[in-house]
Amino acid sequence: AISEILGWDDLPDAAFAGVTGVAAASELPSDADGAYSASQAADGVRDTYWCEGGKAGDGAGESLTFTFDAPTRITGLSLCNGMCGSVDMLKKGNAPSRVTLAFSDGSTQAVDLKAVMPLPQTVTLTPVTTSSVKMTIDAVRAGTEFPDTCVSEVQFKK
């Protein structure tokens, strides 16, 4: 069985900041369908994902923190929000619709996210030099079946 078909874009890997660590405020425990750890939000595979494990609510207030090995100038965000393994899974689970990015210099930027069938969306940011980015979920798009909010893949454009 094919796990994933990769689509190539015109940006080389060097166009993105190297994430050296990912931490989450919470994680959904592993189950028969797989694991949902924070590291899966930056593993380069769209059919793996981090899912928040908050016991109350829809995922608003949960966060992921991405770290870089050195201060890095960030100009954009490429994100596949939700369970992007398939269109069917994307519809079933919650996905962030608005996040706030907090940078190590103390600045923040709010970002509205679209429900994009399971392709990543690119968001232009006001450039900032940072050694970490904390992405806090402010609002979610409700799924049809699963109450947990998930993120498949996040990359930061240099």
Rosetta constraint file for C-alpha pairs under 8 A:
AtomPair CA 3 CA 47 HARMONIC 7.46 0.50
AtomPair CA 4 CA 45 HARMONIC 7.70 0.50
AtomPair CA 4 CA 46 HARMONIC 7.53 0.50
AtomPair CA 4 CA 47 HARMONIC 6.97 0.50
AtomPair CA 4 CA 85 HARMONIC 7.70 0.50
AtomPair CA 11 CA 15 HARMONIC 6.04 0.50
AtomPair CA 12 CA 16 HARMONIC 7.79 0.50
AtomPair CA 15 CA 157 HARMONIC 5.87 0.50
AtomPair CA 15 CA 158 HARMONIC 5.66 0.50
AtomPair CA 16 CA 155 HARMONIC 6.47 0.50
AtomPair CA 16 CA 156 HARMONIC 5.44 0.50
AtomPair CA 16 CA 157 HARMONIC 4.38 0.50
AtomPair CA 16 CA 158 HARMONIC 5.31 0.50
AtomPair CA 17 CA 68 HARMONIC 7.32 0.50
AtomPair CA 17 CA 72 HARMONIC 7.01 0.50
AtomPair CA 17 CA 74 HARMONIC 7.51 0.50
AtomPair CA 17 CA 155 HARMONIC 7.24 0.50
AtomPair CA 17 CA 156 HARMONIC 5.53 0.50
AtomPair CA 17 CA 157 HARMONIC 6.11 0.50
AtomPair CA 17 CA 158 HARMONIC 5.78 0.50
AtomPair CA 18 CA 68 HARMONIC 6.14 0.50
AtomPair CA 18 CA 69 HARMONIC 7.53 0.50
AtomPair CA 19 CA 42 HARMONIC 7.24 0.50
AtomPair CA 19 CA 66 HARMONIC 6.37 0.50
AtomPair CA 19 CA 67 HARMONIC 5.71 0.50
AtomPair CA 19 CA 68 HARMONIC 4.92 0.50
AtomPair CA 19 CA 69 HARMONIC 7.41 0.50
AtomPair CA 19 CA 155 HARMONIC 7.99 0.50
AtomPair CA 20 CA 66 HARMONIC 7.56 0.50
AtomPair CA 20 CA 67 HARMONIC 5.69 0.50
AtomPair CA 20 CA 68 HARMONIC 5.19 0.50
AtomPair CA 20 CA 69 HARMONIC 6.06 0.50
AtomPair CA 21 CA 39 HARMONIC 7.20 0.50
AtomPair CA 21 CA 66 HARMONIC 5.79 0.50
AtomPair CA 21 CA 67 HARMONIC 5.11 0.50
AtomPair CA 21 CA 68 HARMONIC 7.02 0.50
AtomPair CA 22 CA 38 HARMONIC 5.78 0.50
AtomPair CA 22 CA 39 HARMONIC 5.31 0.50
AtomPair CA 22 CA 41 HARMONIC 7.82 0.50
AtomPair CA 22 CA 42 HARMONIC 7.50 0.50
AtomPair CA 22 CA 64 HARMONIC 6.77 0.50
AtomPair CA 22 CA 65 HARMONIC 5.54 0.50
AtomPair CA 22 CA 66 HARMONIC 4.64 0.50
AtomPair CA 22 CA 67 HARMONIC 6.42 0.50
AtomPair CA 23 CA 38 HARMONIC 5.66 0.50
AtomPair CA 23 CA 39 HARMONIC 7.20 0.50
AtomPair CA 23 CA 64 HARMONIC 5.69 0.50
AtomPair CA 23 CA 65 HARMONIC 5.16 0.50
AtomPair CA 23 CA 66 HARMONIC 6.75 0.50
AtomPair CA 24 CA 38 HARMONIC 5.58 0.50
AtomPair CA 24 CA 52 HARMONIC 7.80 0.50
AtomPair CA 24 CA 62 HARMONIC 7.75 0.50
AtomPair CA 24 CA 63 HARMONIC 5.75 0.50
AtomPair CA 24 CA 64 HARMONIC 4.47 0.50
AtomPair CA 24 CA 65 HARMONIC 6.27 0.50
AtomPair CA 25 CA 52 HARMONIC 7.73 0.50
AtomPair CA 25 CA 62 HARMONIC 5.88 0.50
AtomPair CA 25 CA 63 HARMONIC 5.40 0.50
AtomPair CA 25 CA 64 HARMONIC 6.55 0.50
AtomPair CA 26 CA 52 HARMONIC 5.35 0.50
AtomPair CA 26 CA 53 HARMONIC 5.01 0.50
AtomPair CA 26 CA 54 HARMONIC 6.14 0.50
AtomPair CA 26 CA 62 HARMONIC 7.05 0.50
AtomPair CA 26 CA 63 HARMONIC 7.76 0.50
AtomPair CA 27 CA 36 HARMONIC 6.37 0.50
AtomPair CA 27 CA 37 HARMONIC 5.89 0.50
AtomPair CA 27 CA 38 HARMONIC 6.91 0.50
AtomPair CA 27 CA 50 HARMONIC 7.01 0.50
AtomPair CA 27 CA 51 HARMONIC 5.83 0.50
AtomPair CA 27 CA 52 HARMONIC 4.60 0.50
AtomPair CA 27 CA 53 HARMONIC 4.29 0.50
AtomPair CA 27 CA 54 HARMONIC 7.46 0.50
AtomPair CA 28 CA 35 HARMONIC 7.87 0.50
AtomPair CA 28 CA 36 HARMONIC 5.84 0.50
AtomPair CA 28 CA 37 HARMONIC 7.44 0.50
AtomPair CA 28 CA 50 HARMONIC 7.85 0.50
AtomPair CA 28 CA 51 HARMONIC 5.50 0.50
AtomPair CA 28 CA 52 HARMONIC 5.32 0.50
AtomPair CA 28 CA 53 HARMONIC 3.81 0.50
AtomPair CA 28 CA 54 HARMONIC 7.55 0.50
AtomPair CA 29 CA 35 HARMONIC 6.89 0.50
AtomPair CA 29 CA 36 HARMONIC 6.82 0.50
AtomPair CA 29 CA 53 HARMONIC 7.01 0.50
AtomPair CA 30 CA 34 HARMONIC 5.57 0.50
AtomPair CA 30 CA 35 HARMONIC 4.25 0.50
AtomPair CA 30 CA 36 HARMONIC 6.22 0.50
AtomPair CA 31 CA 35 HARMONIC 6.59 0.50
AtomPair CA 36 CA 40 HARMONIC 6.93 0.50
AtomPair CA 36 CA 48 HARMONIC 7.47 0.50
AtomPair CA 36 CA 49 HARMONIC 5.73 0.50
AtomPair CA 36 CA 50 HARMONIC 4.49 0.50
AtomPair CA 36 CA 51 HARMONIC 5.30 0.50
AtomPair CA 36 CA 52 HARMONIC 7.95 0.50
AtomPair CA 37 CA 41 HARMONIC 7.86 0.50
AtomPair CA 37 CA 49 HARMONIC 7.29 0.50
AtomPair CA 37 CA 50 HARMONIC 5.11 0.50
AtomPair CA 37 CA 51 HARMONIC 7.14 0.50
AtomPair CA 38 CA 42 HARMONIC 7.94 0.50
AtomPair CA 38 CA 49 HARMONIC 7.71 0.50
AtomPair CA 38 CA 50 HARMONIC 5.00 0.50
AtomPair CA 38 CA 51 HARMONIC 7.70 0.50
AtomPair CA 38 CA 64 HARMONIC 7.05 0.50
AtomPair CA 39 CA 43 HARMONIC 6.38 0.50
AtomPair CA 39 CA 50 HARMONIC 7.27 0.50
AtomPair CA 40 CA 44 HARMONIC 7.93 0.50
AtomPair CA 40 CA 45 HARMONIC 7.63 0.50
AtomPair CA 40 CA 48 HARMONIC 5.86 0.50
AtomPair CA 40 CA 49 HARMONIC 5.07 0.50
AtomPair CA 40 CA 50 HARMONIC 5.59 0.50
AtomPair CA 40 CA 152 HARMONIC 7.07 0.50
AtomPair CA 40 CA 153 HARMONIC 7.33 0.50
AtomPair CA 41 CA 48 HARMONIC 7.53 0.50
AtomPair CA 41 CA 49 HARMONIC 5.42 0.50
AtomPair CA 41 CA 50 HARMONIC 5.43 0.50
AtomPair CA 41 CA 151 HARMONIC 6.02 0.50
AtomPair CA 41 CA 152 HARMONIC 5.20 0.50
AtomPair CA 41 CA 153 HARMONIC 4.51 0.50
AtomPair CA 41 CA 154 HARMONIC 5.88 0.50
AtomPair CA 42 CA 152 HARMONIC 7.86 0.50
AtomPair CA 42 CA 153 HARMONIC 5.39 0.50
AtomPair CA 42 CA 154 HARMONIC 5.55 0.50
AtomPair CA 42 CA 155 HARMONIC 6.88 0.50
AtomPair CA 43 CA 153 HARMONIC 7.23 0.50
AtomPair CA 44 CA 153 HARMONIC 6.68 0.50
AtomPair CA 45 CA 152 HARMONIC 7.62 0.50
AtomPair CA 45 CA 153 HARMONIC 7.08 0.50
AtomPair CA 46 CA 80 HARMONIC 7.52 0.50
AtomPair CA 46 CA 83 HARMONIC 7.89 0.50
AtomPair CA 46 CA 84 HARMONIC 5.69 0.50
AtomPair CA 46 CA 85 HARMONIC 5.74 0.50
AtomPair CA 46 CA 152 HARMONIC 5.37 0.50
AtomPair CA 46 CA 153 HARMONIC 5.99 0.50
AtomPair CA 47 CA 83 HARMONIC 6.97 0.50
AtomPair CA 47 CA 84 HARMONIC 5.82 0.50
AtomPair CA 47 CA 85 HARMONIC 3.83 0.50
AtomPair CA 47 CA 86 HARMONIC 7.61 0.50
AtomPair CA 47 CA 152 HARMONIC 6.77 0.50
AtomPair CA 48 CA 83 HARMONIC 7.66 0.50
AtomPair CA 48 CA 85 HARMONIC 7.15 0.50
AtomPair CA 48 CA 152 HARMONIC 5.99 0.50
AtomPair CA 49 CA 82 HARMONIC 7.94 0.50
AtomPair CA 49 CA 83 HARMONIC 6.42 0.50
AtomPair CA 49 CA 150 HARMONIC 6.34 0.50
AtomPair CA 49 CA 151 HARMONIC 5.51 0.50
AtomPair CA 49 CA 152 HARMONIC 4.10 0.50
AtomPair CA 49 CA 153 HARMONIC 6.93 0.50
AtomPair CA 50 CA 150 HARMONIC 5.44 0.50
AtomPair CA 50 CA 151 HARMONIC 5.42 0.50
AtomPair CA 50 CA 152 HARMONIC 6.36 0.50
AtomPair CA 51 CA 148 HARMONIC 6.31 0.50
AtomPair CA 51 CA 149 HARMONIC 5.59 0.50
AtomPair CA 51 CA 150 HARMONIC 4.10 0.50
AtomPair CA 51 CA 151 HARMONIC 6.56 0.50
AtomPair CA 52 CA 59 HARMONIC 6.40 0.50
AtomPair CA 52 CA 62 HARMONIC 6.74 0.50
AtomPair CA 52 CA 148 HARMONIC 6.20 0.50
AtomPair CA 52 CA 149 HARMONIC 5.81 0.50
AtomPair CA 52 CA 150 HARMONIC 6.39 0.50
AtomPair CA 53 CA 148 HARMONIC 7.11 0.50
AtomPair CA 54 CA 59 HARMONIC 6.56 0.50
AtomPair CA 54 CA 62 HARMONIC 7.41 0.50
AtomPair CA 58 CA 94 HARMONIC 7.57 0.50
AtomPair CA 58 CA 140 HARMONIC 7.13 0.50
AtomPair CA 58 CA 142 HARMONIC 7.85 0.50
AtomPair CA 58 CA 147 HARMONIC 6.11 0.50
AtomPair CA 58 CA 148 HARMONIC 6.17 0.50
AtomPair CA 58 CA 149 HARMONIC 6.62 0.50
AtomPair CA 59 CA 137 HARMONIC 6.92 0.50
AtomPair CA 59 CA 139 HARMONIC 7.89 0.50
AtomPair CA 59 CA 140 HARMONIC 7.14 0.50
AtomPair CA 59 CA 148 HARMONIC 6.39 0.50
AtomPair CA 59 CA 149 HARMONIC 5.36 0.50
AtomPair CA 60 CA 136 HARMONIC 7.83 0.50
AtomPair CA 60 CA 137 HARMONIC 5.03 0.50
AtomPair CA 60 CA 138 HARMONIC 5.13 0.50
AtomPair CA 60 CA 139 HARMONIC 5.43 0.50
AtomPair CA 60 CA 140 HARMONIC 6.63 0.50
AtomPair CA 61 CA 136 HARMONIC 6.06 0.50
AtomPair CA 61 CA 137 HARMONIC 5.32 0.50
AtomPair CA 61 CA 138 HARMONIC 5.95 0.50
AtomPair CA 62 CA 136 HARMONIC 5.82 0.50
AtomPair CA 62 CA 137 HARMONIC 5.64 0.50
AtomPair CA 63 CA 134 HARMONIC 6.72 0.50
AtomPair CA 63 CA 135 HARMONIC 5.42 0.50
AtomPair CA 63 CA 136 HARMONIC 4.24 0.50
AtomPair CA 63 CA 137 HARMONIC 6.04 0.50
AtomPair CA 64 CA 134 HARMONIC 5.74 0.50
AtomPair CA 64 CA 135 HARMONIC 5.24 0.50
AtomPair CA 64 CA 136 HARMONIC 6.62 0.50
AtomPair CA 65 CA 132 HARMONIC 6.90 0.50
AtomPair CA 65 CA 133 HARMONIC 5.61 0.50
AtomPair CA 65 CA 134 HARMONIC 4.13 0.50
AtomPair CA 65 CA 135 HARMONIC 6.12 0.50
AtomPair CA 66 CA 132 HARMONIC 5.48 0.50
AtomPair CA 66 CA 133 HARMONIC 5.19 0.50
AtomPair CA 66 CA 134 HARMONIC 6.29 0.50
AtomPair CA 67 CA 131 HARMONIC 5.95 0.50
AtomPair CA 67 CA 132 HARMONIC 4.27 0.50
AtomPair CA 67 CA 133 HARMONIC 6.56 0.50
AtomPair CA 68 CA 72 HARMONIC 7.25 0.50
AtomPair CA 68 CA 131 HARMONIC 5.27 0.50
AtomPair CA 68 CA 132 HARMONIC 5.98 0.50
AtomPair CA 69 CA 131 HARMONIC 7.09 0.50
AtomPair CA 70 CA 131 HARMONIC 5.69 0.50
AtomPair CA 71 CA 129 HARMONIC 6.01 0.50
AtomPair CA 71 CA 130 HARMONIC 4.84 0.50
AtomPair CA 71 CA 131 HARMONIC 4.22 0.50
AtomPair CA 71 CA 132 HARMONIC 7.87 0.50
AtomPair CA 72 CA 129 HARMONIC 5.10 0.50
AtomPair CA 72 CA 130 HARMONIC 5.33 0.50
AtomPair CA 72 CA 131 HARMONIC 6.13 0.50
AtomPair CA 72 CA 158 HARMONIC 7.31 0.50
AtomPair CA 73 CA 127 HARMONIC 6.57 0.50
AtomPair CA 73 CA 128 HARMONIC 5.46 0.50
AtomPair CA 73 CA 129 HARMONIC 4.04 0.50
AtomPair CA 73 CA 130 HARMONIC 6.41 0.50
AtomPair CA 73 CA 158 HARMONIC 5.63 0.50
AtomPair CA 74 CA 125 HARMONIC 7.60 0.50
AtomPair CA 74 CA 127 HARMONIC 5.49 0.50
AtomPair CA 74 CA 128 HARMONIC 5.41 0.50
AtomPair CA 74 CA 129 HARMONIC 6.07 0.50
AtomPair CA 74 CA 130 HARMONIC 7.32 0.50
AtomPair CA 74 CA 156 HARMONIC 6.29 0.50
AtomPair CA 74 CA 157 HARMONIC 5.73 0.50
AtomPair CA 74 CA 158 HARMONIC 4.61 0.50
AtomPair CA 75 CA 124 HARMONIC 6.25 0.50
AtomPair CA 75 CA 125 HARMONIC 5.13 0.50
AtomPair CA 75 CA 126 HARMONIC 6.20 0.50
AtomPair CA 75 CA 127 HARMONIC 4.44 0.50
AtomPair CA 75 CA 128 HARMONIC 6.82 0.50
AtomPair CA 75 CA 156 HARMONIC 7.48 0.50
AtomPair CA 75 CA 157 HARMONIC 5.59 0.50
AtomPair CA 75 CA 158 HARMONIC 5.43 0.50
AtomPair CA 76 CA 122 HARMONIC 6.97 0.50
AtomPair CA 76 CA 123 HARMONIC 5.52 0.50
AtomPair CA 76 CA 124 HARMONIC 4.39 0.50
AtomPair CA 76 CA 125 HARMONIC 4.76 0.50
AtomPair CA 76 CA 126 HARMONIC 7.80 0.50
AtomPair CA 76 CA 127 HARMONIC 7.58 0.50
AtomPair CA 76 CA 156 HARMONIC 5.79 0.50
AtomPair CA 76 CA 157 HARMONIC 4.71 0.50
AtomPair CA 76 CA 158 HARMONIC 6.98 0.50
AtomPair CA 77 CA 122 HARMONIC 5.60 0.50
AtomPair CA 77 CA 123 HARMONIC 5.10 0.50
AtomPair CA 77 CA 124 HARMONIC 6.52 0.50
AtomPair CA 77 CA 125 HARMONIC 7.11 0.50
AtomPair CA 77 CA 154 HARMONIC 7.17 0.50
AtomPair CA 77 CA 155 HARMONIC 5.90 0.50
AtomPair CA 77 CA 156 HARMONIC 4.68 0.50
AtomPair CA 77 CA 157 HARMONIC 5.78 0.50
AtomPair CA 78 CA 120 HARMONIC 6.02 0.50
AtomPair CA 78 CA 121 HARMONIC 5.52 0.50
AtomPair CA 78 CA 122 HARMONIC 4.37 0.50
AtomPair CA 78 CA 123 HARMONIC 6.39 0.50
AtomPair CA 78 CA 153 HARMONIC 7.96 0.50
AtomPair CA 78 CA 154 HARMONIC 5.77 0.50
AtomPair CA 78 CA 155 HARMONIC 5.05 0.50
AtomPair CA 78 CA 156 HARMONIC 6.23 0.50
AtomPair CA 78 CA 157 HARMONIC 7.18 0.50
AtomPair CA 79 CA 120 HARMONIC 4.97 0.50
AtomPair CA 79 CA 121 HARMONIC 5.43 0.50
AtomPair CA 79 CA 122 HARMONIC 6.53 0.50
AtomPair CA 79 CA 151 HARMONIC 7.97 0.50
AtomPair CA 79 CA 152 HARMONIC 7.72 0.50
AtomPair CA 79 CA 153 HARMONIC 5.61 0.50
AtomPair CA 79 CA 154 HARMONIC 4.52 0.50
AtomPair CA 79 CA 155 HARMONIC 6.40 0.50
AtomPair CA 80 CA 84 HARMONIC 6.50 0.50
AtomPair CA 80 CA 116 HARMONIC 7.88 0.50
AtomPair CA 80 CA 118 HARMONIC 6.77 0.50
AtomPair CA 80 CA 119 HARMONIC 6.07 0.50
AtomPair CA 80 CA 120 HARMONIC 4.12 0.50
AtomPair CA 80 CA 121 HARMONIC 6.32 0.50
AtomPair CA 80 CA 151 HARMONIC 6.48 0.50
AtomPair CA 80 CA 152 HARMONIC 5.47 0.50
AtomPair CA 80 CA 153 HARMONIC 5.12 0.50
AtomPair CA 80 CA 154 HARMONIC 6.58 0.50
AtomPair CA 81 CA 95 HARMONIC 5.57 0.50
AtomPair CA 81 CA 96 HARMONIC 6.26 0.50
AtomPair CA 81 CA 113 HARMONIC 7.98 0.50
AtomPair CA 81 CA 115 HARMONIC 7.63 0.50
AtomPair CA 81 CA 120 HARMONIC 7.43 0.50
AtomPair CA 81 CA 150 HARMONIC 6.78 0.50
AtomPair CA 81 CA 151 HARMONIC 4.58 0.50
AtomPair CA 81 CA 152 HARMONIC 5.84 0.50
AtomPair CA 81 CA 153 HARMONIC 7.04 0.50
AtomPair CA 82 CA 90 HARMONIC 5.67 0.50
AtomPair CA 82 CA 93 HARMONIC 6.48 0.50
AtomPair CA 82 CA 94 HARMONIC 6.22 0.50
AtomPair CA 82 CA 95 HARMONIC 4.27 0.50
AtomPair CA 82 CA 96 HARMONIC 7.06 0.50
AtomPair CA 82 CA 149 HARMONIC 6.82 0.50
AtomPair CA 82 CA 150 HARMONIC 4.74 0.50
AtomPair CA 82 CA 151 HARMONIC 4.74 0.50
AtomPair CA 82 CA 152 HARMONIC 5.96 0.50
AtomPair CA 83 CA 89 HARMONIC 5.69 0.50
AtomPair CA 83 CA 90 HARMONIC 4.77 0.50
AtomPair CA 83 CA 93 HARMONIC 6.49 0.50
AtomPair CA 83 CA 95 HARMONIC 7.65 0.50
AtomPair CA 83 CA 118 HARMONIC 7.84 0.50
AtomPair CA 83 CA 150 HARMONIC 5.97 0.50
AtomPair CA 83 CA 151 HARMONIC 6.35 0.50
AtomPair CA 83 CA 152 HARMONIC 5.67 0.50
AtomPair CA 84 CA 89 HARMONIC 6.77 0.50
AtomPair CA 84 CA 90 HARMONIC 5.45 0.50
AtomPair CA 84 CA 117 HARMONIC 7.64 0.50
AtomPair CA 84 CA 118 HARMONIC 4.67 0.50
AtomPair CA 84 CA 119 HARMONIC 7.23 0.50
AtomPair CA 84 CA 152 HARMONIC 5.88 0.50
AtomPair CA 85 CA 89 HARMONIC 6.52 0.50
AtomPair CA 85 CA 90 HARMONIC 7.29 0.50
AtomPair CA 85 CA 118 HARMONIC 7.05 0.50
AtomPair CA 86 CA 90 HARMONIC 6.16 0.50
AtomPair CA 86 CA 118 HARMONIC 6.37 0.50
AtomPair CA 87 CA 91 HARMONIC 6.37 0.50
AtomPair CA 87 CA 117 HARMONIC 5.96 0.50
AtomPair CA 87 CA 118 HARMONIC 5.93 0.50
AtomPair CA 88 CA 92 HARMONIC 6.48 0.50
AtomPair CA 89 CA 93 HARMONIC 6.47 0.50
AtomPair CA 90 CA 94 HARMONIC 7.93 0.50
AtomPair CA 90 CA 117 HARMONIC 7.20 0.50
AtomPair CA 90 CA 118 HARMONIC 6.71 0.50
AtomPair CA 90 CA 143 HARMONIC 7.74 0.50
AtomPair CA 91 CA 143 HARMONIC 5.56 0.50
AtomPair CA 91 CA 144 HARMONIC 6.26 0.50
AtomPair CA 92 CA 143 HARMONIC 4.64 0.50
AtomPair CA 92 CA 144 HARMONIC 4.58 0.50
AtomPair CA 92 CA 145 HARMONIC 4.78 0.50
AtomPair CA 92 CA 146 HARMONIC 5.86 0.50
AtomPair CA 93 CA 142 HARMONIC 6.93 0.50
AtomPair CA 93 CA 143 HARMONIC 4.23 0.50
AtomPair CA 93 CA 144 HARMONIC 6.54 0.50
AtomPair CA 93 CA 145 HARMONIC 6.21 0.50
AtomPair CA 93 CA 146 HARMONIC 4.78 0.50
AtomPair CA 93 CA 147 HARMONIC 6.56 0.50
AtomPair CA 93 CA 148 HARMONIC 6.48 0.50
AtomPair CA 93 CA 149 HARMONIC 6.50 0.50
AtomPair CA 93 CA 150 HARMONIC 7.12 0.50
AtomPair CA 94 CA 140 HARMONIC 6.41 0.50
AtomPair CA 94 CA 141 HARMONIC 5.58 0.50
AtomPair CA 94 CA 142 HARMONIC 4.62 0.50
AtomPair CA 94 CA 143 HARMONIC 4.40 0.50
AtomPair CA 94 CA 144 HARMONIC 7.99 0.50
AtomPair CA 94 CA 146 HARMONIC 6.72 0.50
AtomPair CA 94 CA 147 HARMONIC 6.22 0.50
AtomPair CA 94 CA 148 HARMONIC 5.75 0.50
AtomPair CA 94 CA 149 HARMONIC 4.37 0.50
AtomPair CA 94 CA 150 HARMONIC 6.38 0.50
AtomPair CA 95 CA 115 HARMONIC 7.88 0.50
AtomPair CA 95 CA 140 HARMONIC 5.47 0.50
AtomPair CA 95 CA 141 HARMONIC 5.28 0.50
AtomPair CA 95 CA 142 HARMONIC 6.81 0.50
AtomPair CA 95 CA 143 HARMONIC 7.35 0.50
AtomPair CA 95 CA 149 HARMONIC 5.12 0.50
AtomPair CA 95 CA 150 HARMONIC 5.67 0.50
AtomPair CA 95 CA 151 HARMONIC 6.85 0.50
AtomPair CA 96 CA 113 HARMONIC 6.92 0.50
AtomPair CA 96 CA 137 HARMONIC 6.11 0.50
AtomPair CA 96 CA 138 HARMONIC 7.58 0.50
AtomPair CA 96 CA 139 HARMONIC 5.98 0.50
AtomPair CA 96 CA 140 HARMONIC 4.27 0.50
AtomPair CA 96 CA 141 HARMONIC 6.07 0.50
AtomPair CA 96 CA 149 HARMONIC 6.79 0.50
AtomPair CA 96 CA 150 HARMONIC 7.56 0.50
AtomPair CA 96 CA 151 HARMONIC 7.68 0.50
AtomPair CA 97 CA 112 HARMONIC 5.90 0.50
AtomPair CA 97 CA 113 HARMONIC 4.70 0.50
AtomPair CA 97 CA 114 HARMONIC 6.33 0.50
AtomPair CA 97 CA 115 HARMONIC 7.50 0.50
AtomPair CA 97 CA 137 HARMONIC 7.93 0.50
AtomPair CA 97 CA 138 HARMONIC 7.69 0.50
AtomPair CA 97 CA 139 HARMONIC 5.44 0.50
AtomPair CA 97 CA 140 HARMONIC 4.73 0.50
AtomPair CA 97 CA 141 HARMONIC 5.63 0.50
AtomPair CA 98 CA 110 HARMONIC 7.25 0.50
AtomPair CA 98 CA 111 HARMONIC 5.66 0.50
AtomPair CA 98 CA 112 HARMONIC 4.43 0.50
AtomPair CA 98 CA 113 HARMONIC 5.58 0.50
AtomPair CA 98 CA 137 HARMONIC 6.29 0.50
AtomPair CA 98 CA 138 HARMONIC 5.33 0.50
AtomPair CA 98 CA 139 HARMONIC 5.05 0.50
AtomPair CA 98 CA 140 HARMONIC 6.76 0.50
AtomPair CA 99 CA 110 HARMONIC 5.86 0.50
AtomPair CA 99 CA 111 HARMONIC 5.35 0.50
AtomPair CA 99 CA 112 HARMONIC 6.61 0.50
AtomPair CA 99 CA 113 HARMONIC 7.70 0.50
AtomPair CA 99 CA 135 HARMONIC 6.27 0.50
AtomPair CA 99 CA 136 HARMONIC 5.40 0.50
AtomPair CA 99 CA 137 HARMONIC 4.54 0.50
AtomPair CA 99 CA 138 HARMONIC 5.08 0.50
AtomPair CA 99 CA 139 HARMONIC 7.00 0.50
AtomPair CA 100 CA 108 HARMONIC 6.66 0.50
AtomPair CA 100 CA 109 HARMONIC 5.66 0.50
AtomPair CA 100 CA 110 HARMONIC 4.30 0.50
AtomPair CA 100 CA 111 HARMONIC 6.10 0.50
AtomPair CA 100 CA 134 HARMONIC 7.92 0.50
AtomPair CA 100 CA 135 HARMONIC 5.70 0.50
AtomPair CA 100 CA 136 HARMONIC 5.24 0.50
AtomPair CA 100 CA 137 HARMONIC 6.66 0.50
AtomPair CA 100 CA 138 HARMONIC 6.78 0.50
AtomPair CA 101 CA 108 HARMONIC 5.38 0.50
AtomPair CA 101 CA 109 HARMONIC 5.19 0.50
AtomPair CA 101 CA 110 HARMONIC 6.22 0.50
AtomPair CA 101 CA 111 HARMONIC 7.58 0.50
AtomPair CA 101 CA 133 HARMONIC 6.20 0.50
AtomPair CA 101 CA 134 HARMONIC 5.55 0.50
AtomPair CA 101 CA 135 HARMONIC 4.63 0.50
AtomPair CA 101 CA 136 HARMONIC 6.51 0.50
AtomPair CA 102 CA 106 HARMONIC 6.67 0.50
AtomPair CA 102 CA 107 HARMONIC 5.96 0.50
AtomPair CA 102 CA 108 HARMONIC 4.39 0.50
AtomPair CA 102 CA 109 HARMONIC 6.73 0.50
AtomPair CA 102 CA 133 HARMONIC 5.59 0.50
AtomPair CA 102 CA 134 HARMONIC 5.00 0.50
AtomPair CA 102 CA 135 HARMONIC 6.53 0.50
AtomPair CA 103 CA 107 HARMONIC 5.52 0.50
AtomPair CA 103 CA 108 HARMONIC 6.14 0.50
AtomPair CA 103 CA 128 HARMONIC 7.87 0.50
AtomPair CA 103 CA 130 HARMONIC 5.83 0.50
AtomPair CA 103 CA 131 HARMONIC 7.56 0.50
AtomPair CA 103 CA 132 HARMONIC 5.89 0.50
AtomPair CA 103 CA 133 HARMONIC 4.84 0.50
AtomPair CA 103 CA 134 HARMONIC 6.55 0.50
AtomPair CA 104 CA 130 HARMONIC 5.30 0.50
AtomPair CA 104 CA 131 HARMONIC 5.92 0.50
AtomPair CA 104 CA 132 HARMONIC 5.51 0.50
AtomPair CA 104 CA 133 HARMONIC 6.78 0.50
AtomPair CA 105 CA 129 HARMONIC 7.65 0.50
AtomPair CA 105 CA 130 HARMONIC 6.34 0.50
AtomPair CA 109 CA 125 HARMONIC 7.71 0.50
AtomPair CA 109 CA 126 HARMONIC 7.98 0.50
AtomPair CA 111 CA 123 HARMONIC 7.85 0.50
AtomPair CA 114 CA 121 HARMONIC 7.74 0.50
AtomPair CA 115 CA 141 HARMONIC 7.89 0.50
AtomPair CA 116 CA 120 HARMONIC 7.19 0.50
AtomPair CA 116 CA 121 HARMONIC 7.03 0.50
AtomPair CA 120 CA 153 HARMONIC 7.78 0.50
AtomPair CA 140 CA 149 HARMONIC 7.36 0.50
AtomPair CA 142 CA 147 HARMONIC 7.43 0.50
AtomPair CA 143 CA 147 HARMONIC 6.93 0.50
